[in-house]
Each structure stands twice: as structure tokens, then as C-alpha cells.
Amino acid sequence: MKLIIVESPTKAKTIAKFLGSDFNVESSFGHVRDLPVSKMGIDIEHDFEPKYVVPVKAKKNLKILQALAKKSDKIVLATDEDREGEAIAWHLAEALKADPKDTDRIVFHEITKSAILEALEHPRKINIKLVNAQQARRILDRLVGYELSPFLWKKVAKGLSAGRVQSVAVRLIVEREREIKKFITEEYWSISAILQNAKKLPFLARLNKINNKTIDKLEIKNEEEATKIITALNGAEYIVADLEKKQTKKQPPKPFTTSSLQQTANRWLGFSAKQTMMIAQQLYEMGFITYMRTDSLNLADKFLSEAAEYLTASLGANYALKTPRRFKTKSKGAQEAHEAIRPAEASRSPESITEDLNPNQNKLYKLIWQRALASQMSEAIVDATVVDIDAISPAAKGSGEIKYQFRANGQILKFDGYLKIYPETSQEIELPELKIKEKLALEKIKKEQHFTKPPARYSDAGLVKELEKYGIGRPSTYAPTIATIIDRNYIQRDEHKRLEPTDIAFVVNDLLVEHFPKIVDYQFTAKLENDLDSVAQGEVEWQPIIKEFYEPFHANLENKYEAINKKDIMPEEKSTEVCDKCGAPMIIKTGRYGKFLACSAFPECKNIKSLPGADKNGNGQADSKEIEELKEKYKAEICEKCGSAMAIKVGKFGPFLACSAYPKCKNL
């Protein structure tokens, strides 16, 4: 009997369907070993040796796996194909005390019968280089978190945390918010004309040039200037000066990587990065899509031939390609052996599996299927038309001088190509038939007021794109990073679901930028990611990388404990409130959950209150909408001490989770 171990029960169930009675497929339920929760767990004096423990929640299942392993002829570790999956396989082997000679490691990009059988025929051993790269990341993050977080507790507020990648993400969001706040709105005006051709067919043209010079967007600064132009055009003749028709081809998009999937699902479906990855994981484990943590654009030859066959049969030969279209990955450190995200079978259309998936799974599968198939389809063909129209005012007729020129743009889709399957938003504007030197009739001329807008707050898609641009994080880290900074109250979602920094985010970010610049430096963080890639490729050892980072970081941290005064970081604001317990003035302080009122007579008087405008109960900085959102978010949370449901409560400093079995269980 062979024992196959994967991470999740769903994955185990899917794989078990493809194998016979000679195989026992079990789940590890994720990691079976990790660094301890209550202490650092890293021996800094001995080359940063990690001290792993079995988490409480993993002990029961690990005992079952150990018993099964003893009865099995062969252990096959079939965890995910990325670094974390390799690390889970290594931890399993260590925890099971598995003999390397009797232990196989298999990887696959999709959970299909052919892929599983192929993997079983070509097993390998655990790749310790990938394991070391993952260990190094975990140790780096633990060193930063466990040493910098207590510093923040002492100098800023209790309960805060810092992280190597999360702090850089917070910096991006804070800096964008400051751009928005300092933005100065400018007024500008535009002028457009509705014109008619000889057949009285109307179309819109916009003022494009004045005295043969293209006007800048902000050129017409106020209504007075706009009115002056319209007055000058009174009685003008509108004549077609130039007309250009050009056929262009629109190239289909590349297949999805993790980053582009998160960005597109956010824009098209409104999914957060975390939600996208959770649903994609489900689709992968159910066998519908290939592995969803990837930065590769490769597509398997098998899929390419299947796609061509499906497109030819269902849409016609003019929609399929004679030769497959292949894409080259530009991102540094991309693993070309991996594949882009695609459906496991090209012929499995979204309509054919509607009943097998829930609505959100259906939406994401459809998006992945459309994108992968579209990447192997013909280009869309568009007729683009540009018309320049001279407006000759009565005053300019004698001199022949042309002062004003309008422009109209049109676009007609001649062949939809890949848009047949992947309907990107595009405006099809058809212009009427026009000829050069044709005289046009003016139906209406109008002026419109506009104002420049500040840059928008980051959406999940925007932040992922920015992190990717700087080379910060990797496919597996984008979604957890965003989820972490929201969970730790550095970031909240505004009414448009965009990422807005909280008060405490500004305080912590400014502290890190000033006193720990490397922690939040974009280039330095990207360099560490590249160093980890080098470890994964076996080019360098991981310990020197940790040492090079840790020693100056730790020395700087020790100095800052002495050099930084909490009052310099957390300045207090005056308020008009008076303490109802002792009569002293109340001051405004900033805590983990925002600003609150505290008695200035502290420590003699420890009275604190929420600011006016807090929730109706006077608790924290949480309104009723936020509480409802938190209740929904944590409705499935279970107390790890007694097994009862956890409930959202609100205290003086904001919302928290508490065991519903209180007072029997006081876990919170």
C-alpha cells in the first residue's frame, strides 16, 4: 500500500478518484510543523537554526499520518509545487521520520488523472534548495516580527505588529493617501461641436488645435476663456481638412499569472485578492484549473492543441490559430517550468460545469477559461478613423488663416476575433461617411467644465500591480499581505472597497521610515526577494543572507530603544472635553484602533473615553456597519481552547473576539 499525502481534504478526495485500491490518499491539513507561537524559535547564536514544533491543532492528525506511514510500503508527498509546498513536504518527512529511500516527492500543475499518473511515474526527492528558500523567508519574517513588534508596543501602542513585506505595502498606501491630501484641484474647460454631414447624420468632434498647436488638457482654464473661443467661432464654416482610415489589429491578452488574475478579478468581478486566491485554490483542488500560484506564461502543448481543436469545432477555423501563440515571461525569477493559470481541459466550457460550482467559483472559472482560450485566438480587426475639421471663422475667411481645428475619432469592429470569447470593454463609435473638403453643418457647440482629480486610493488590483512593479513579494504573498494589513488595522476599506490607511498606519509608517529605513525601502526589500530566489536556485546559502540583514537591523533596534521617546512619536492633541471622574482636561491620543480621549492626569486618573462620533454605545472607533462586517467575517471562528463559537465584542479600544462560552471560558 502506498500512502499519498497532500495538504487539503478536497485535494485528497479529487486525487483518490483517479487511483485504485493500492493507494491511500490522506491530507496533512496544511503545515504539520512550524515555529513556536510563544517564543522566537530561532537559535541566533547557532547560524539562525530554527526550532520547529508541532502546533496543537496538527497533533491529532499527525498521529494518524504516523500510524499510516508505519503500515505503508511507500510514502508519496504530493504537496503543492511551490516553495511552501516543498517545505510542507520536507516538514512531513521530518515529522514522520520517513526514510528518504522510501519517500517520493511528486509535483503536478493540474489535478487530472493523466497528470497524477504521469507524476507517479516520475517521482523525485525533496528539493532542499526550495525548502531553504522558504525557511529563509520564514526566519526573516519571524526576526522582524518578533523583534520589531515589541518595540512598537513600547513606543507606540500595544498589539501592533511589523512585517518585512507588510510594512512596505502600508508605506505605499500611506504615501498614496498623502498624495491625495496634498493634491490641488485645477479647473479646466473643453469645447465640443456636434456636426452633420451632407446626409444630416450627426457626430461629435472636440476642439483639438488652436493656431496649429495641439491644446493641452488644462489649456482652457476658465469659463471666460471658453466663452471667448465660442464667440470667435460664431458663424464659422466647418470643413473636413483631413481624414485617415487605418485598419489595426488588437492582440489578445496573455494567459493569467497569479498577479494578473488577482488584478482582473478585482476589476471585473470585485473580488479581493484574498477572495480570488481562496476560490482559485478550490477550483484547483477540485481539478478544474491548473496551479494558481505562478508567475509563468507557459501553456502546455497538450492544452494548446486542445484549445485549437475546440475553437475550430465551436467557432470556426478563422477564430483558431494555425500555430500556437507562446508568451515569454518578463518577470525576473519567474519559474518557467511552471504553467500559466488555465482550465484543466480547454473543452470544459463554463456552461458545461455550472451545476458543479457555486456562483463565485463559476465567475472565476469563466474568467480563467475565457482568458486562456482567448490567448490562442485570432486578433480582433478594427477600422480606426480620425477626422480633422477646420473651423474657419468669418474674421479669418479673407486671410485664409485657420485658427481652430476639431477632431473626431471613430472605431468600427470588423472582425471580433478573441473578443468573441473575452469581451473586453471597448466603445464602438461609427462615424458617418465623410469626404475631404466636405462642408459640414453645425448642430450645436458647447463648453464643459471639468476639474482635475487626485490619484485614486489603491484597489487590491492596484496594490498588487505596484508590489509586482517594485519586485516586492512573490505570487504566493500578495493576497496574504493585503489580508494581514487589514486584519491588523493598518488599513481599512473605504466605501468603494479601496485601501485607506488608518490613523495608526501613519504613525507606524513614519516611525519606520525615519528610524528603520531599510525595513520599508522598496529596493532593499526587492533585493531580499532576489536573494531568496538565489537560494532557491542553489546559487547561495541562506544563512549569510539572514546574517547580513539581521546584525545591522538588531544593532539599530537596540539603539532606538534608548534614542526614541514615545511622546515624540505619539504627540498628544488638546480637546475641549473634561474628565468626568477628576475634572482634569482630556487629551486626544492615538491607539491601535484610532484616536480616543484620555485623562491628562494619568497615571493618577486612568479614565479614557471614545471620541465624540464613535459608535452609539461609546465604544472604541467602531460603527455599527463595521461591527456587522466583522461578525460576518468571523462567523465561523471557533475557540481553540473549548471549541465554542467566538463572538465579536467591542471594548474601549475597539472590537475584539471573545469566546461565547464566557464566563466558563475567558479566551479572547
C-alpha positions, 0 to 999 in steps of 0.5 A, spaced: 500 500 500 502 506 498 500 512 502 499 519 498 499 525 502 497 532 500 495 538 504 487 539 503 481 534 504 478 536 497 485 535 494 485 528 497 478 526 495 479 529 487 486 525 487 483 518 490 478 518 484 483 517 479 487 511 483 485 504 485 485 500 491 493 500 492 493 507 494 491 511 500 490 518 499 490 522 506 491 530 507 496 533 512 491 539 513 496 544 511 503 545 515 504 539 520 510 543 523 512 550 524 515 555 529 513 556 536 507 561 537 510 563 544 517 564 543 522 566 537 524 559 535 530 561 532 537 559 535 541 566 533 547 564 536 547 557 532 547 560 524 539 562 525 537 554 526 530 554 527 526 550 532 520 547 529 514 544 533 508 541 532 502 546 533 496 543 537 491 543 532 496 538 527 497 533 533 491 529 532 492 528 525 499 527 525 498 521 529 494 518 524 499 520 518 504 516 523 500 510 524 499 510 516 506 511 514 508 505 519 503 500 515 505 503 508 510 500 503 511 507 500 510 514 502 508 519 496 508 527 498 504 530 493 504 537 496 503 543 492 509 545 487 511 551 490 516 553 495 511 552 501 509 546 498 516 543 498 517 545 505 510 542 507 513 536 504 520 536 507 516 538 514 512 531 513 518 527 512 521 530 518 515 529 522 514 522 520 521 520 520 520 517 513 526 514 510 528 518 504 529 511 500 522 510 501 519 517 500 517 520 493 516 527 492 511 528 486 509 535 483 503 536 478 500 543 475 493 540 474 489 535 478 487 530 472 488 523 472 493 523 466 497 528 470 497 524 477 499 518 473 504 521 469 507 524 476 507 517 479 511 515 474 516 520 475 517 521 482 523 525 485 526 527 492 525 533 496 528 539 493 532 542 499 534 548 495 526 550 495 525 548 502 531 553 504 528 558 500 522 558 504 525 557 511 529 563 509 523 567 508 520 564 514 526 566 519 526 573 516 519 574 517 519 571 524 526 576 526 522 582 524 516 580 527 518 578 533 523 583 534 520 589 531 513 588 534 515 589 541 518 595 540 512 598 537 508 596 543 513 600 547 513 606 543 507 606 540 501 602 542 500 595 544 498 589 539 501 592 533 505 588 529 511 589 523 512 585 517 518 585 512 513 585 506 507 588 510 510 594 512 512 596 505 505 595 502 502 600 508 508 605 506 505 605 499 498 606 501 500 611 506 504 615 501 498 614 496 493 617 501 498 623 502 498 624 495 491 625 495 491 630 501 496 634 498 493 634 491 490 641 488 484 641 484 485 645 477 479 647 473 479 646 466 474 647 460 473 643 453 469 645 447 465 640 443 461 641 436 456 636 434 456 636 426 452 633 420 454 631 414 451 632 407 446 626 409 444 630 416 447 624 420 450 627 426 457 626 430 461 629 435 468 632 434 472 636 440 476 642 439 483 639 438 488 645 435 488 652 436 493 656 431 496 649 429 498 647 436 495 641 439 491 644 446 493 641 452 488 638 457 488 644 462 489 649 456 482 652 457 482 654 464 476 658 465 469 659 463 471 666 460 476 663 456 471 658 453 466 663 452 471 667 448 473 661 443 465 660 442 464 667 440 470 667 435 467 661 432 460 664 431 458 663 424 464 659 422 464 654 416 466 647 418 470 643 413 473 636 413 481 638 412 483 631 413 481 624 414 485 617 415 482 610 415 487 605 418 485 598 419 489 595 426 489 589 429 488 588 437 492 582 440 489 578 445 491 578 452 496 573 455 494 567 459 493 569 467 499 569 472 497 569 479 498 577 479 494 578 473 488 574 475 488 577 482 488 584 478 482 582 473 478 579 478 478 585 482 476 589 476 471 585 473 468 581 478 470 585 485 473 580 488 479 581 493 485 578 492 484 574 498 477 572 495 480 570 488 486 566 491 481 562 496 476 560 490 482 559 485 485 554 490 478 550 490 477 550 483 484 547 483 483 542 488 477 540 485 481 539 478 478 544 474 484 549 473 491 548 473 496 551 479 494 558 481 500 560 484 505 562 478 508 567 475 509 563 468 506 564 461 507 557 459 501 553 456 502 546 455 502 543 448 497 538 450 492 544 452 494 548 446 492 543 441 486 542 445 484 549 445 485 549 437 481 543 436 475 546 440 475 553 437 475 550 430 469 545 432 465 551 436 467 557 432 470 556 426 477 555 423 478 563 422 477 564 430 483 558 431 490 559 430 494 555 425 500 555 430 500 556 437 501 563 440 507 562 446 508 568 451 515 569 454 515 571 461 518 578 463 518 577 470 525 576 473 525 569 477 519 567 474 519 559 474 518 557 467 517 550 468 511 552 471 504 553 467 500 559 466 493 559 470 488 555 465 482 550 465 484 543 466 481 541 459 480 547 454 473 543 452 470 544 459 466 550 457 463 554 463 456 552 461 458 545 461 460 545 469 455 550 472 451 545 476 458 543 479 460 550 482 457 555 486 456 562 483 463 565 485 467 559 483 463 559 476 465 567 475 472 565 476 472 559 472 469 563 466 474 568 467 480 563 467 477 559 461 475 565 457 482 568 458 486 562 456 482 560 450 482 567 448 490 567 448 490 562 442 485 566 438 485 570 432 486 578 433 480 582 433 480 587 426 478 594 427 477 600 422 480 606 426 478 613 423 480 620 425 477 626 422 480 633 422 475 639 421 477 646 420 473 651 423 474 657 419 471 663 422 468 669 418 474 674 421 479 669 418 475 667 411 479 673 407 486 671 410 485 664 409 488 663 416 485 657 420 485 658 427 481 652 430 481 645 428 476 639 431 477 632 431 473 626 431 475 619 432 471 613 430 472 605 431 468 600 427 469 592 429 470 588 423 472 582 425 471 580 433 476 575 433 478 573 441 473 578 443 468 573 441 470 569 447 473 575 452 469 581 451 473 586 453 470 593 454 471 597 448 466 603 445 464 602 438 463 609 435 461 609 427 462 615 424 458 617 418 461 617 411 465 623 410 469 626 404 475 631 404 473 638 403 466 636 405 462 642 408 459 640 414 453 643 418 453 645 425 448 642 430 450 645 436 457 647 440 458 647 447 463 648 453 464 643 459 467 644 465 471 639 468 476 639 474 482 635 475 482 629 480 487 626 485 490 619 484 485 614 486 486 610 493 489 603 491 484 597 489 487 590 491 488 590 483 492 596 484 496 594 490 498 588 487 500 591 480 505 596 484 508 590 489 509 586 482 512 593 479 517 594 485 519 586 485 516 586 492 513 579 494 512 573 490 505 570 487 504 566 493 504 573 498 500 578 495 493 576 497 496 574 504 499 581 505 493 585 503 489 580 508 494 581 514 494 589 513 487 589 514 486 584 519 491 588 523 488 595 522 493 598 518 488 599 513 481 599 512 476 599 506 473 605 504 466 605 501 468 603 494 472 597 497 479 601 496 485 601 501 485 607 506 490 607 511 488 608 518 490 613 523 495 608 526 498 606 519 501 613 519 504 613 525 507 606 524 509 608 517 513 614 519 516 611 525 519 606 520 521 610 515 525 615 519 528 610 524 528 603 520 529 605 513 531 599 510 525 595 513 520 599 508 525 601 502 522 598 496 529 596 493 532 593 499 526 589 500 526 587 492 533 585 493 531 580 499 526 577 494 532 576 489 536 573 494 531 568 496 530 566 489 538 565 489 537 560 494 532 557 491 536 556 485 542 553 489 546 559 487 547 561 495 546 559 502 541 562 506 544 563 512 549 569 510 543 572 507 539 572 514 546 574 517 547 580 513 540 583 514 539 581 521 546 584 525 545 591 522 537 591 523 538 588 531 544 593 532 539 599 530 533 596 534 537 596 540 539 603 539 532 606 538 530 603 544 534 608 548 534 614 542 526 614 541 521 617 546 514 615 545 511 622 546 515 624 540 512 619 536 505 619 539 504 627 540 498 628 544 492 633 541 488 638 546 480 637 546 475 641 549 472 635 553 473 634 561 474 628 565 468 626 568 471 622 574 477 628 576 475 634 572 482 634 569 482 636 561 482 630 556 487 629 551 486 626 544 491 620 543 492 615 538 491 607 539 491 601 535 484 602 533 484 610 532 484 616 536 480 616 543 480 621 549 484 620 555 485 623 562 491 628 562 492 626 569 494 619 568 497 615 571 493 618 577 486 618 573 486 612 568 479 614 565 479 614 557 473 615 553 471 614 545 471 620 541 465 624 540 462 620 533 464 613 535 459 608 535 452 609 539 454 605 545 461 609 546 465 604 544 472 604 541 472 607 533 467 602 531 460 603 527 455 599 527 456 597 519 463 595 521 461 591 527 456 587 522 462 586 517 466 583 522 461 578 525 460 576 518 467 575 517 468 571 523 462 567 523 465 561 523 471 562 528 471 557 533 475 557 540 481 553 540 481 552 547 473 549 548 471 549 541 465 554 542 463 559 537 467 566 538 463 572 538 465 579 536 465 584 542 467 591 542 471 594 548 474 601 549 479 600 544 475 597 539 472 590 537 475 584 539 473 576 539 471 573 545 469 566 546 461 565 547 462 560 552 464 566 557 464 566 563 466 558 563 471 560 558 475 567 558 479 566 551 479 572 547 
